[in-house]
Amino acid sequence: MTRKRKYIIGILLIIWFAFLLTDFYLAKASKSPVFAIPIVVYKDGGSTEYYGLGYKIIKYVNLTVERGTEVTKMDFGTWFMRFSPVIN
């Protein structure tokens, strides 16, 4: 492998890792991700599945009469993670 190719692969890995960490910490703070794309929106109040480069974020939203829409939790995992809402 040439030196230039190693350099390009290293830069791409650093960029990917920055995307992953940014979206992970936003999900941890119950905020929508920046680098992941919303693919599926459910009709349960607005729950959304976001897909990033090798990862998936699921934002669970409940619709209540008193408070309107509220984010109940956010899951971060692989593309194979399944949507499983919390039943109250």
VENSUL-V43234 format. One record per backbone hydrogen bond with DSSP energy under -1.0 kcal/mol. NH is the residue of the N-H (numbers start at 1). CO is the residue of the C=O. E is the energy in kcal/mol with one decimal. If there is no record, write none. Layout:
# VENSUL-V43234
nh & co & e
NH & CO & E
NH & CO & E
This chain:
# VENSUL-V43234
nh & co & e
6 & 2 & -1.9
7 & 3 & -2.0
8 & 4 & -2.2
9 & 5 & -2.5
10 & 6 & -2.3
11 & 7 & -2.2
12 & 8 & -2.4
13 & 9 & -2.2
14 & 10 & -2.0
15 & 11 & -2.3
16 & 12 & -2.5
17 & 13 & -2.5
18 & 14 & -2.0
19 & 15 & -2.2
20 & 16 & -2.5
21 & 17 & -2.6
22 & 18 & -2.3
23 & 19 & -2.3
24 & 20 & -2.2
25 & 21 & -2.4
26 & 22 & -1.9
27 & 23 & -2.3
28 & 24 & -2.1
29 & 25 & -1.2
30 & 27 & -1.6
31 & 26 & -2.9
37 & 51 & -2.8
39 & 49 & -2.9
40 & 49 & -1.2
42 & 47 & -3.2
48 & 59 & -2.1
49 & 40 & -2.8
50 & 57 & -3.5
51 & 37 & -2.6
52 & 55 & -3.0
54 & 52 & -1.7
56 & 77 & -3.0
57 & 50 & -2.6
58 & 75 & -2.3
59 & 48 & -3.0
60 & 73 & -2.6
62 & 70 & -2.5
64 & 68 & -2.7
68 & 64 & -1.2
70 & 62 & -2.2
72 & 60 & -2.3
73 & 60 & -1.0
75 & 58 & -2.6
77 & 56 & -2.5
81 & 78 & -1.6
